Amino acid sequence: MKPIAIIGAGFTGLTAAIELLKHGHQVIVLEQDSDVGGLAGSFKIDGGYDLEKFYHHWFTNDRYITDLVNELGEEGEIVIRPSRTGMYFNNSMFRLSTPLDVLRFNPLSMVNRIRLGLLVFQARAIQDWKSIEHLNVREWLVGLCGEKVYEVVWEPLIRAKFSIYADDLSATWFWKKLQLRGSSRNSSGGEALAYYRGGFAALAARMQREIIARGGELRLGDAAKRIVANGDQVSAVITDNGEAIEVAGVLATPALPIVANILDGAVGDDFLLKLRRVNYLANKCLVLVLNKSLSETYWLNVNDPDFPFVGVIEHTNFEPIESYGGRHIVYMSRYLPHTDPVYDMSAFTLLDYAEPYIKKMFPDFTKDWVVETHAWSARYAQPVTERNYSSYVPGQETPLDNFWISTMAQVYPEDRGTNYAIREGKNIAAKIQSTLLVE
């Protein structure tokens, strides 16, 4: 029996592999990195503790990831904790975890604070997301909460995250964010978040073990380079080392431009252009291991356009410091075009660059607090869902009958995330199963 090749060992690829193995298919997973998990991949800090390269959590209403954990028999490994969110604005810190915090947010008038607080309810009242897809975020938000709320609270975050694409970002993206966060609240109105004991790396490793136990194969550090097609059928995948793996079918899960490169020469230019139509932003993430805490806030949005990062995420204000040998873990994230000079900065150069801004936010901070410094780059970190995105984003089918695509750019109207990666992994596996019956 020829295997189904899955390109990419992120959560979509891992989930699809498990599902296909359940139905009797042979599966081989090809991953260019040295570990599984994709953007939820990990590294080791001093002491041998595993830590995500990029910050991760999930919401209490993320049922697909919860269902998967339960299916793996690991339900006891889910922890749910309250989180503290806040905002850095005009050289001051503001807590924004509960409705009462919003009412105390004095940069806005009381009327505008109420308008800010009502925004989640207004967003949740919208059922047809296509009705607002033609609007950009500014047009939609100003209509709901007014110019002042938009300029103080939302515009700095949108511009910091989406950079050159901020004016074209579809209102649907923001609508879904508000819907999701508004439905992940505890009884006091504060936000509650979920995590897997040992981190997302531990969950990805558990999925890896499940694949192996079911007879699947994972090849780490072995990327798919191109395919061989005969007419409208894929017959083989060529890896970086030149090996030709004969296959029954292929599922590709990397970013769409990477998929286009793999398909180049096997499908027409019109389809390749469609794959390359979706724009992406990169991410540069500075990860600091500290001997002191910066603050009591887990997620701090930075609403200052002069700062080089959009968020300060003190992970150990969510996951206890005991998980990392008593150290404090801080992520500082920046979305940017991959041509930005910051994208290629080393960890220590990036820390030097960020230091004056960190000290401005946290005046007591000194470099003596820093035990370890790491920096990670992701070229295709954030698909940009521009206005009318649904009219041009590619679907899962391709011109080849046995080659499918399932990527984070296709979970729309949801945004990228492990929960939806798992959902799509199950969905695409069912589609493949209905097409490729076991011999």
N, C-alpha and C positions, 0 to 999 in steps of 0.2 A: 504494500500500500504506500503510495506517495504521500508525503506529509503536506500539510498546509503550513506555509511559511508566514510567520507573523513578524513584521518589521517593527521593532521598537518594544522595549520592555517597561514602558510606563504602565499606568494602571489600566488603560484601555486594552493594551496588548496582553497583559497578564490575565485580566478578567476573561477576555475572549479565548485565550489559550485554555484556561480551566474549563470553560463551558464546552469548547469543542472536544476536549479530551473526555468529558463526561459522556459525549455522544459517540465515542468510539473512533474519533479521527486521530491520525498521527499528527503531531504538532512539533514544529521547530521554531523557536523564537530567536531572532537575530537582533543583537543590541550592540551599538558601537561603543557605549561606555563600559566601564569595568564593573558596574553594579546595576541593580534593577531599581525601578522607581521613577525614571524619567526626571521631570522637574521636582519630584519629591525624593530624589536620590539623596544620599547621606555621605558624610565623611566622619572621620574619627578625630576627636580632640584629645588632648593630653589626659591620660588615665584610661584610654580605650573606650570612651563614651561615644555612642553614635549620635550624630546631630544632623538634621536636615540642612542642605546647602541653602535652601530658601525656606522661609517661615511657612508653616502649615498648621491648620486646624480644620475642623468641620463644624457645621451648625447642627443643632439638636434635631432639626427637621430634615437632615440629609439622609433619607431613608435607604438609598441604594448602597451607600457604604456601610450603613448599619446592618442591612440585610446580608451583605457579603461577609462581614465579620461573624455574624451569627451562623451562616452556612459553613464557615470554616471551623466552627465550634469554639470561637474565641470571644464570645459575648462578654465574658468577665474581664476582658482587657480594655473595654471602653470606659473612659472616665469623663464625667461632665462637671465642668467647673464654671463659676461666674467669671466674667472678664471685665476689666476696667478699660474703657476707651476714653480718649481725650483729644484735645486740639491745642496745638501751639500757634497762637495768633498774637501779633503785635507785642512780641517779647513776653508773653504771659501764657501760663498753662491753664486750660479749662477742662474740667471733667465733663464728659458727655455720655455717661453710661445709662442714665435713667431719664424718664420724662422730667423729673424734678431738676436734674442737672441742666436740661435744655432751658427750663424756665429761669435758671440762674445765669444764663450765658449773657452777661451784660454788654458785650460788643454790639448786640442787637437790641432794639427797642422791645418793649414787652409785646407789642403787636406782632413784630417780626419773629420773636421767640415762639409765639403761639403758632405762627405760620410755619415755622421750621418744625415744630412738634407735630403738626397736623399732616406734614408731607407724607409720612409713611402710610397713614390711613387713606390719603388721596391716591397714592400709588396702588395700594391694595384694592381699591375700588375699580381700577381699570382691568377689564377682563380680556379685551382684544388688543394685544400688543401691536398688531399691524396698523392699528388706527393712529399710532404715534410714531411709527417707524420712519416716516418721511421728515420728521422734525429732528433738529439737532438738540443736544442736551440743554443748551442755553435757552432756545426757544420754548422748550417744554417746561423747564424749571421756573423761568421767569414768569410764565403764565400761571404757575401754581403757587409759588411762594414769594414772588416779587423780586425786583432788581437787587435790593440790598442784601437779602438772604443769599441770593446766588453769588454776589460779588464777595461777600465775607466768608461764607462757608464752603460753597461748592466750586466756584471757578478756580481758586488756587489748586485744589486737588485735581480737578479735571485737566488743567493745563500742565501740572507737574507730571501726571501719569500718562497723558496722551500726546504731549509735546506738539509736534507739527500737525497732528491729526485732530487736535482738540475741537476745532470748529466744525468738523465733519462727523463727530461721534454721534451715533444714533441715540435718540432718547430711550429707545428700547433697552439698551445696555443698562442705563441708570435705573430705569423702572424696575428691572429684574433685581438689581442690587437692593433697592429699597424693599421690595416684596420679601426677599429672602431674609434680610436682617430683621425686618419687622415681625417675622413669625418665629424667631429664635430667641424668645424672651422667657425669663423665669417669672415666678409669681409676683415679684416686686416690680416688674417692668424692666429689669436689667437684662443685659444680654448674657446668655449661657452658651458656652462652646464645648465641643467634644474633642477628644484626643485619644490616640491608641497608646497603651503603655509601651514605652520603648520608642515611640515615635513612628512616623510613617515608614521609616526604613524597616522597622520591625514588622509592620504589616506587609510591606512588599516582599520581605524575606520569607514571611509565612506563605505568601502566594507562590513564591518561587519553589518552596518545598512541596507545596501541593501539586504543582505542575510536574515536578520530578517524580513524586510518588505515583502519579497517574500515568507515568511512562512518557511524558513529554521531554523535550530537549531544549536547553537554553544555551546559547553561545554568546558569552559576553566578550566585548572587545572585538567583535566580528560584524562589521556593518554590511548591509546590502548595498551594492554599488549600482547595479542595473538589472534588468530582466531580459530574458529571451522569450519572444512571443512568436507563435506560429498562427498567422491569421488573427482571429479574435480570442486566442487562448494563450495564457502564460504557460510556458513549459519548464522554465528554470529561473532561478535567482542566482546572480553572480555576486559573490562576496568580495570584500576588499583583498583577500588573499588569492583571488582568482578562481576559487572553487565554484563549480556549477552545481547547484542543488536542484535536482528535478522535483517538481512540486505539482500537487493537485490544484492548488490555488494560492493566492497571496492576499494578506491583509496588511495594509500600510497604515501606521499610526503616527509617524513624525509630522512635522509642520509641512504644510502644502507645498512650499517651494522645494523642500527636500524630496517630496514625493514626485514633483515634476522632474527633478533631475534623474530620479530612478527610472521614470517612464520615458525619458527623452529618447527618441528614436523608435519607440514601440507604439506610440499613439500619435495622432495628428497634432499639429501646432496649435490649432484652435483650442483643444482641450488643455494643452500645456499652458496657454495664456490664461485660461480660466483658473487654473490652479495658482498661477502667479499673480492673479488680480488681487487676492486678499493681502492686505498690508499687515506687517507685524512690527512691534516695538521690542527692543532688547531690554534686559534688566541687568543692572550691576548691583550686587548685594554685598555690603560690608558686614562681616560677622565678627563680633568682638566677644571674647571670653574675658570677663572682668572679675576682680576680687571685691568689687562693691557694686551696689545697685544704683542705677541712674535715677529711678523714680519708682512710684508705686503703680504706674500705668502700664497696662499690657500693650495696647495699641494706641500710639500717639500720632495723629495726623498732623503734618507740618503745613500750615496754611501761610507760608511765607515764600513768595516766588524766588527770593534770592538764595534760599537754602538749596544745597545740592542733593537732597533726598526728600521724598514725599512722605515717608513714614519712619518712625522709630518704634520697633517692635521688641519689647523686652520680654522675651520668651519665658524667662523664669519668673515672671509675674503671672504666669498661667501654668506652666509645668514646673514643679518645685525644683529648687536648686539642688536638692539631694540626688536628683537624676543625673547631675553633672558634677559630682564630687564637691558640692558646695559652691561652685562657680556660678556667676550670673551671665546669661547669654543675651546678647542684644544684636538684632538685625537692623541695618539701615539700608533702605531700598531706594533705588532710583530707576525709573523707566526712561529710556532714551533711544534715539536712533543708534544703530551699531557703528555709525561713522563718528559718533561723539568721542573725543579723546579720552573721556572718563572710562569708556567701555574697556579699553585695553590697559588701564592702570593696574599695577601690582597692588597687593594688599597693603603694603606699608606706604606706598605713594598715596593710595586712596585714604588711608588714615590721616596722613599729613594734610591732605586736601580738606578732609572733613573736620579736623580737630578744632579750628576756630569756631565753626558752627556748633559743634557739640558743646564747647565751653560756653557759648552764648546761651544755649538752652539750659545747660546744667553747669553753672558757674564753679561748682566744687570739683568738677572732673579734671583729672590730670592723667597723663600717659602712664603714670605709675599704677593706675587701676588696671591697665591692659595686661592680661596674662598671655593671650594669644590673639593674633590678627589673621583673618582669612577673608578672601574676596572671591566671589563666584560670578561668572558671566553666563547669561543665557541669550543666545542670538534671537530665538523665536519665543519670547516669553509671553507676549500678549497680542493675540489677534485683535485687529482694530475693526470693530463692527461699525462701519460708516452707515450713513443714511441709506435706507432701502437695501440693507445687507442681504436680506433673504432673496433678493432678485438676482444676486450674482454669486453667492457662496456655492461652491460645488456640492453635489450630493455624494452619497456613498458609492454609487455605481460609476464605472468607468467604461470607455469603449471596449475594454477587454472583459469577456464574460466571467472570468474567474479571478479578477483583481478588484479588490474593494478598498475603500479609504474610510478611515474613521479617526478623526483628529479633534483636538480641542477647539479648532476653528469652526467645527460643525455642530457644536452643542447648542447653538443659538436657538431661542432667545436667551438661554442661560449663558453665563460666562464660564470660562475655564475653571476647572476644579476637580478634585479626585472623585467627588460624589457623582458628577456627570460623566466622568471618564469611565467609571464602573458601569453606569447605566448604559452608555453607548457600547461598551465592550460586550455586555449581554445581548443588546439589540443586534449588533452586527454579527455576533456568533450565531444567533438564531437565523439571520438572513443567509449566512453562509451554509449553515446546516440544511436549510430547505433547498439549497441549490446543489450542494455537493453531498450526495448521499454516500454513506459508507459502503465501500465495495464489498 
